[in-house]
Amino acid sequence: MSKKEKLTNMLIDKYYNERYDINSVNKSINESIFENKMNNALEKINLVDNIDFNISIDTLKIIELANGIQIKRRSFKENIYFIITSILILSVFSVIFLNVGIKGIIYFQLFIVFFLPWCLIPLANYTLGREKNE
């Protein structure tokens, strides 16, 4: 241990009225200044220890509130995605109807009726697996 560390430990022991070596105290100007600084710092620590912080924090309530906010944001985003997708699908239908006619719409609907269920099965498995991981 260095001389400064020994002096620090000895001054802390002296402040708290514990056993310390009286002979090792050399009252030079630097040591007395250092002792005053240590005493001031320890008094400030005692002041902070004596202050009663009467704060009650309900951590579980804060976590539940954060989860609620997160769910609201996620549902808002999903609703926006649904609206955008719906508008795109309706606009594609209108463009197909204007260009191809009613015959193109009927063929497109038959295509969707026969092939969409085969696409939805893997998509449903993917979303169910994703929900289990969350």
Beta strands, then each sheet from edge to edge (+ up, - down):
end
